[in-house]
Amino acid sequence: MQPTSPCKVCRLRRRKCVWEENELKCNRCTKLDIECVPTDEKKIAREHEELMPQDGEEQVGEWIQEVQQLELELQKMESMTTASTECHSLGKPSNGQHEWQLSIVNGCLRLGTTIQSIDEMKMYTEASLRYLSPFSDLFNNKNTSILFESTSFSIPIISGVVIQRNAIQKQRALYYTKKHYQHQTSNNDDRSSRTSKNEGDNIERDGFPCPLMDYRSVIEYLVPLYLEHKIPYNGFLHIPTFQKYYNELKDPLTNPVILSMCVDALVTLPQVTRYSTMERRMLAELCCYRCKQILFDMYDDPVQYGLEIVMTTSFLQLYLMDVTLNYIEARRLTTVALLICDEFLNGPYHKGEMTAVESALYERHRLSLEMSNRTFDIFFESRMDYRVKNGCNFIELDILDDELQVTKEYIRFYNHLIRLVCTPHVSVLLGKINSIFFGESCELFLEDILAYKPIVLDWWKSLPTEYRLCDDPFDPDACTKYLEKKLPATMLFPFLAVHMLNNFISASLLHPRFKTSLSRNEDCTEKINDNPIANNVLQSLREELVELAKNTNRVLIYILKRNCTRNETGWTTSASLSSCVIVQILYGLEKLAKCPDIEYPYELLYLFKKIMNNHIKTFFPPDHTVSSSSSLLTAYIVEGLKDTNNSKLLTPSPLEVYEKYPFPGSAQLSDIIMTSLNQLDQYLYTPTTSPSSLS
């Protein structure tokens, strides 16, 4: 007789326990070739404790804390070493570089070495700035740093951090589809005729209510759209191989890769699909639900299904993070997929058993998961770390011969962009500035900042001509010179990437002052602070950062406007990219507002508001704007920042407001934008009152 309760293994995995007739084991235990032990309902709690001992959990928790502490210490040591080494190499001559012969004639310093080119003149200028007497303390004293203070936390950045950390303690709401049908049924209980009609409008699939549709036709409709409008720009599928694979499928509803593709299509292609916002959410939720059921079964055999697991998890990321705001589940699935990637490195991938197509797709999706994982670090670990690490290196992506030309161009651009972000100096700089996000200060050496622009310019010059919009990406007149013209996306994206990086760095470093890292050097600090030349250098540095922040915000706003009005190829599928640009603009405008001694760029704020008002339907689905009276964001963030250890559950949560909408992520973004703009107006137009949320 087959047991009525699931076996221990299926219960622990929270999977359905299926028994074939006259079998002594369930299907899962038979497949895993292990003993199948039914559970006793009266002893479930005790048996669960035996299988999952608490002592083990405590020990693992201690190990995790120790590893995290070691990682933090190692990160500090590496960042100091890397930054010091890179900056040192910029300032002092090494093998192959010039040594300058100097002499004093009539009390004046004279250069005895002949300068034969513009490059040599620049080298001499840089060397003289660093090593001649008025600036020796600024460049050569490694105990003297610049402290960049954070005058406020940023609503666009910190809102997601506070909400997601507090969401760990809170059970998430029911599936949107279930809530919809429960609400629909409760409203029609007293109208039996309509109730019977509603019962015929939906069906149950594995206990999940969903609209009555021909799901195969839905998939057959979405897949070609996805191949046409999305795959050419991310290269996540090899179209010839996929089409052959897809045509041979008997039932696409049983394939997690197809289902996850449909989820991403429903989320990212609203302008080309025929479904309403509610239909897109319900269909995406059903596909995601079924996809995860299959995915969990595949975890039993990660070697056989590794590539499918990695691809499926990658396709689901945008839905889980930007639609449902369920970063916790997204992180859980990503962690499992990356662990499977580690098995791949020692298995089929390392042994060369994968085809060229499989290998290329594996690397692309693994890179996507790695980038998502670094995003989770910001939300849950308060750190930004894009350094190359052992075991998860950002290697150059392969390009397949028979891919579309546009796909090849984008993959080449991704490779160039990864090379910039993972440059040791840039990645360490981003890691240090990370603390500004959370209202804390950061320390940098003057050389850290001065080295940034030459590194970006060197990277820019290394790009192929077809990727360079202009000779100098820092050109303050770039908007009027170039952005009004018709441009290919492959030229616009590198320019956009540089200015998103510029904006983050420059807007974060607008409040500098000198500081020594050791108390015994207080006299040195006092000497520098009293040195008018040193203070002029610091003031000049700040003025340059302010101008860079203004210029880069101008570029981002013009690009956002261009995205809304031109609707050029490559932009129609980039809603998430537009969201990133919007958040960057808000971050820059907020940080500039906290500098009372500068001329605020009101014209940029006005233009940004005008774009948002005129093109709000481009960014959000219909009826997804959260009114100021319904918003809980500002008060929730202030309260959340007081509880840095997440010791209590904060209620009510903005999640409860956002989850009333089919696309909670869009509702959150609209709330962030309106709240940020309201705070900016309040601060800029009532300067005598400093809003607590920005202070």
Secondary structure, DSSP 8 states (H G I E B T S, - for coil): ---SS-BHHHHHHT----B-TT-SSBHHHHHHT----B--GGGHHHHHHHHS-HHHHHHHHHHHHHHHHHHHHHHHHHHHHHHHHHHHHHHS--TTS----EEEETTEEEE-S---SHHHHHHHHHHHHHHSGGGHHHHH-TTEEEEE------HHHHHHHHHHHHHTTS-----HHHHHHHHHHHHTTT-HHHHHHHHTTEEEETTEEEE---HHHHHHHHHHHHHHHTHHHH--S-HHHHHHHHHT-S-GGG-HHHHHHHHHHHHH-TTT----HHHHHHHHHHHHHHHHHHHHHHTT-HHHHHHHHHHHHHHHHHIIIIIS--HHHHHHHHHHHHHHHHHHHTTHHHHT-S-HHHHHHHHHHHHHHHHHHHHHHHHHHS-------TTS--------TTS-HHHHHHHHHHHHHHHHHTSHHHHHHHHHHGGGGGT--EEE-HHHHHTHHHHHHHHHHHS-GGG-SSS-TT-TTHHHHTTTS---HHHHHHHHHHHHHHHHHHHH-SSEEEEESSGGGHHHHHHHHT-HHHHHHHHHHHHHHHHHHHHHHHHHHHHHHHHHHH--TTTTT-HHHHHHHHHHHHHHHHHHHT-TTS---HHHHHHHHHHHHHTHHHHS-TT----TTT--HHHHHHHHHH-TT--S--SS-HHHHHTTSS-HHHHHHHHHHHHHHHHHHHHHH-TTS--TTT-
